[in-house]
Structures are given as structure tokens and as C-alpha cells.
Amino acid sequence: MKNKLSDLIINKNIETVSIIGLAKNTGKTVTLNQLVEELYLKSYQIGVLSYGRDGENIDLITGKKKPPVKIYPGNYFVTAERALKGNDLKYKKITGTKIRSTMGYVNLYQSLSEGEVQLVGINRLSQLILVKDLLLNKTDFIIVDGALDRKSSALPKISEAMVLATGAVIGKNMEEVIEKTKYEVQKLQVPYLEEQKDIIKLQKYCNNNNSVLWTKNDKIKSFKSPTSLLLMKDIKEYLAKTKAQTKYIFVNGAFTGTIARMLIEYNLKNITVVIPDSTKLFINQMEYNYLTKNGIKIRVLYPINLISLTINPFNPEGESFEEEDFLINIKKQFKIPVFNVRSERY
């Protein structure tokens, strides 16, 4: 029997997994539904929640139909109270939270029947941590649906592993889709900082929301600059004043193209830029390659455990791919398992 996505998670003893889509229509919700069904059929207790919004019939941005989120008897799920209005699903409320949303208070529910549900109301990392804690002692597995452009739901603080959904919609042809996916995987698998003592120090600054300039003579200057632009200007000013040589720059937030360009502009070479985790990396491939060419390494404090890719060969906006051909070609590029959960051969 072929291994499926659920087998991968079970065999690796992963209790919390985030599912993230590279774009709309890459099959994220389809992947979530497949995983929930597989685990349910294996008699596991499951909790499902979304960082953002999922399960609505019509996408609020594109106006196109979306696949619903499916729930089975006994499943736990987290959503806002008005999201269940008019729903045919039978359920019971387990506990409330103090989280307020535009659709009412967010609660933890348990399904009493099979049906569809809209998951909404969680928009902050602190809220995600809170509701995850409510589920920990009630479930065998927690599945987090990551909203578009909110890859932070894959933070190690939240989930032990990540499944990335990619598909034909992200490129003009198969070659472009594969190349874009390779780069996204490369970013997500940025190595962690190896020096354990340095990691512990930087984690303390991270927890205090500070960015850091760490010099080669081991002096540490912390910053609370409100934007990446101001951070880099503060660092430039400090370096000009002290003539210090840089060992690390810890950016406690998004590492953007602005920072990449300013590093190059300031002629900072052969240094290490550290970020909390790879979901904070927002630079394009050209910027990434240029940094590497200049000896600038990027490292993370908290690595992401990317365990699998899922693919969607269908593109509602352009060219679709032959599913088996797409699967074979993309599998050649990655060491992690790749699944097409909608394929008859899955």
C-alpha cells in the first residue's frame, strides 16, 4: 500500500501541522480536507483551525467559488459564532474564548455530524497559540489552515511541521512553476544558526522585540526601530560612529527587499543576517542570489520543518498540466515527498 500524507504525519509523530498555499488555487483547502478525512477514517481525534479565513463558498477577494472545509463527527474546530449561522452541521459548543471578531466571539466546537464549516476569527499569532492550547489535550492531531500571505502560521511556536501546496496557477508553464516552487522551498529551508550560545542570546532579544547588531569583537547593540528602513539607517549610523566590524545583524521582523538592497548599498559583505524564522523572508530570487554572491548568509533562530509538497495541476486562470507528468517532473526536484491528493493513483 502506498504511503499517504496522513501516514507521513503519523510515522513522524507530528501532532500539529500547518498547511500553507503558495497562492490561491494551489489546493490548500483540498489538501486540508484530504488529511482530515484520512485521519478521521483511521479513528484519530482531530482539531482544525484557520489563521485567517477559510471555508466560505465564494472567495471574498477573487469572487470565485472555493472548496468548503469538511468536518466529520467528533472533530473539534474553532470558529466565530456567526460563521455557523444557517449551517446544517450539528455541533456542540465546548468552550468560549475572549477573542472577538467581526463575526462574533470565537469558540471551540465539536461536530456531531458530517458537514461543512467556515473557519474564521483567528487573526493574530497570540490568538492562534491560545486556541491551540485549548485543543492540545483533546486531540491526537491539530491541523492549522494557513491563510494567504500569512505563512507565520507555520511558525515553530505553532506547528511541528508544514505542508506546502503549490500548483499550475503560479506560473505560465510547468518549468516556471517548478522553478518558483524550488525557490520558495529554498527560502523555507534556510539553515538555522549553528552556534548554540549565540542562538540563546539572540532568542532573548527576539522575545523582547529587539533587533540587534552584533560586532566581531562581541559587542551587541540592540534597536527597537519601528521599520526596516529605520533599522538599517540606525545600523549605518552606529557603524559609521564606531567603525565596528559586523558579525551578525538580527532582524526581528520581515527581511524585505529594502533591507537586502541597503545591505548591498552599505557594502556589508561576509556577514550573517539572522531572522526569527524563514516565514519572515520576503526577498526575490535575484536579491537572494546577490546577497549570496557578496558573502551574506541568511540564517534562522527557529527552523521550519517542511515535510511535504502537494500539487494542483489545474489552473483556472490559464494552462493546466497533465497531472502525472507534473507529479513526475516536480518529484525529481525535491527530496521531500510530493503528493497529488486528488489523483486516482494517490
N, C-alpha and C positions, 0 to 999 in steps of 0.2 A: 504494500500500500504506500502511495506517495505521501510524503510529509506535507502538511498544510500549514498555514500561518499559525493556527492555534497550537499545533504540535511544537512549532518553534518556540512559542512563548512558554508553553508548559515545560518543555525539556530544559529550557534555560532558567526555570524557576523565576520568571518575571511576573511580578504581581501587579505592576502598574505600567501601562504602555500608552504613549501618545501617538495619535495618527495625524500626520500633517500633510497637507496638499501643497504642491509647488505652485498651483494656480487653481482657479475654478475649473471644474470638469476634468480633473485628473483622476477622479474615482475615489476621493477620500471617504465620502459617506458610504459608498458601495463597499469599500474595504472594512469600514467600521461595522456595517450590518453583517457582513460575512463572518467577521471574527466573533461578534456577539452570538450569532446563530451556532457557529461551531462549538463555542464554549458551552452554550446552553444545552446543546444536544449531547454533550459529554457530562452533563449534570453538575456543572460548576456554577457557583453563585457569582453573579456579575453586577458591577456597578458602572453606570455610564453617565458621563457629564461632558459638557462642552465649554470651551473657553471662547466665548463669543455667542454665536447663534447658529443652530443647525436644525434641520428637520422641517423648516417651513416649506409649503408647497411651491411657492414662487420666490425665486431669488430677489431680494429687495434691491439689489444693485443692477443686475442684468435683465430682470423681468422674465427670466426663463424658468421653466419647470425644474424642480430639484427632486432627487430621490428622497423619500421620507426616512427618518430614523425608526428602525423597527425594534420593538421591545417584546420580550416573552414573559410568561408567568413566572413570578419570583424575582425578576430583575429589579434592581434598585436604579433609580435615576434621579437627577437633580434638575429642577427647572422652576421657573416663576409660576405663581399660582394661576394667573390669567392665560398662560400658554396652554392650559388644559381645558379652557372653556369650550364647550361644544365637542369635546373629544369623546369618541366611543370607547376608548380604553378604560377598563376597570382598574382601579388602583386604590391604595390607601396611603394616607399621609403618615410618615414615620416620625419626622421631627421638623420643626421650623428652624430658620436661621434669622439673623438680624440683617441679612443682606436685602436691600431694597433695589428694585429695578423699575423700569418704565412699565413693566407688566406685572407689578406687584412683588410681594415678598418671595424670595427663593426658598424652596422647601425640598426636603428629601422624601421621595415617594417609593413605594414598591408596587410593581404591576401585579394585578390579579388575573390578567388575560393577555392574549397576544394582540398587538396593535401597533399603532404609530404614535410618535410623540415629537413635540418640538422642544428642543433643549435651549434654554435661554436664561440670561440673568447673571452669569458669571463674567465679569469684565476686568477683574484685577487679579494679580497673582496672589495677593493675600486671601482673596475670596476662594480661589482655587485650592489653596492649601487648607483652608477651613473645611470646605465640603469634602475634600479628600479624606481628612481626618475622621469625618463622620462615617465614612464608608469602610474604613480600614478593618474594623472588627466584624463587619457584616458580610464581607465578600471574599471570594478567592482571587478575583481579578478586577481591577479597575481600568476602564478604557476611557481615555481622555480624547475628545474630539478637538483638534486644534483649528481655530478659525483662520481664515486667510490673513496673511501678514501678521499672524500672532504666533510665531514659532516658539515663543517663550513658554508655551505650554509643554514643550519638550525639555524644559529645564530639569537638571538632575534633582532639584528640590521637589519636583512634582512626580516625575516618572523615571523608572529604571531603564526604559528603552523607548526607542522611537521607530515608527514605521513611516516611510516617506512614499507618498503617492505621486507618480509622475504620469505623463501621457502625451498623446499626439498634439494636444492643444497648445503646448508650449513652444512649438517650432513650426517652420514651414515644411520641413521634411524630416525623415527619420534620423538622418545624420545630425541635423541641428538639435533635435530633441535629445538625442543621446549625449551630445557634447554639453548641452545646457545642464542635463541631469548630472553628468560627471563633475561639472564644476560645483554644483550645489552640494553634492556628496563630499567633494574635496573640502569645501568650507565647513560642513557639519562635522567632518572628521579631523579638524585641526588638532594637532597634538597638544597634550597638556604640558605645563611647565614641570620639568623633571626634578628640580631642586626642592626637596620637601620642606626645608626650613623657610625658603623664600615663599613657597605656596602658603604656608601657615601665616606668615606676616601679611601677605597681600590679601588673604581672606579676611583678616581683621579690618583692613581698610575698606574692602568690598562691603562688608556688613555695615560699616559706618557711612556708606555712600560717598566715599572719597576716591578721587583719582590720585595717582602717585607718579612722581619722577624719582627713580632710584638710580643714584650715580655709581660709577665704577669704584669709588672709594667708600661705598656703602652708606652714603648719606641719603636719607629719604625725605623728600619734600611732598607733602600732601596738598591737594587742591579740592575745593568744592565749587569749581567753575560750573555755572549753570548750563553752558552749551559746549559742544565740541570745539567750536570756533574760539571761544574764550579760553578754553582749556589749553589749546595749542599756543595761543598768544601768551598766556601766563607762563607756559613752559619755556617758550622762546625768550621771554624777558628774564626768567630765572637763569637760564643757561648763559645769556649774554652777560649777566651780572657776576656770576660765579665762575665762569669758564669751565664748568664741570663737564666730565665725560659721562655720557648716558649708558646705563646698563639696561634698565627696564623703563618703559612707560606703561603704566597700568591705566587703561581707560575704563572707568567704571560706568559703562553705558554702551551706546551704539558706536561701533567703529565704522565710520562712514567714509565715503569718497573724499569728503572735505579734509578729514584727518590724514588720509593717505596722501593727498596732494600736498598738504602742508609739511608732512614729514620729508617729502621729496624736496619741497621748496626750501626747507631749513637745512638741507644737506645732511640729514641724520642718517648715517649708514652703520651697518653691522651692529644693530641694536635689536632688542626683543620687545615687541609690543604685546602686552598681556591684556586679555579681556575676560570677563566672568565666564562666558561660555560661547559656543560658536553660533548660537542664535542671535548674538549681538553683532555679527559680522555682515555689514552691508556695503561691500565694495564689489565692483565688477571684475571680470577676469583680467582685463588689461591692467587695472590698478594692482590687483593681486600679484600678477607677474612682474610688474615694475618694482614693487616692494621687494620681492624675492631676489630680483636682479641686483638690487642695491644692498643685499645682505640683511634686510629687515625681516626678522622672523615673527610670526604670529603664533602665540600660544594661549591656552585657556587654563583657568583655575579648575573648572568643572567640565570634564569631557562629556560629550553626548554619546550614548550607546545606540548607534544606528544599526538595527538588526536586520532590516529587510526593506526592499522596494516592492511596491505594487504598481502595475501599469494599466493604463486605459488606452487602447489603440484607437478609440473612437474620438473624432474631433468634430463637434457640432458647428464649428466655425470655419472649417477648411478641410484639408486632406486627412482622411483616416488611413490607418495602416492595416495590413493583413496581420491578424493577431499572433499567429505562430511565428511569422517572420520577425515581427517586432520583439517578441519574447526571446527568440534565439539570439538576435543581434545585441539586445541590451544585456543579456546574461553574460555575454563574452567580456563585458567591460567591468564587471563588479565581482568582488569576492563574496559579497553577502548574497543571501537568497533573493530571487526575484520571482514574484507571483503575478499571474493574471487570474484574479479570483472569479472572474466571470467566464473563463474558458471552460469548455466541456472537458478538457484534459486536466483541469486543476484537480 
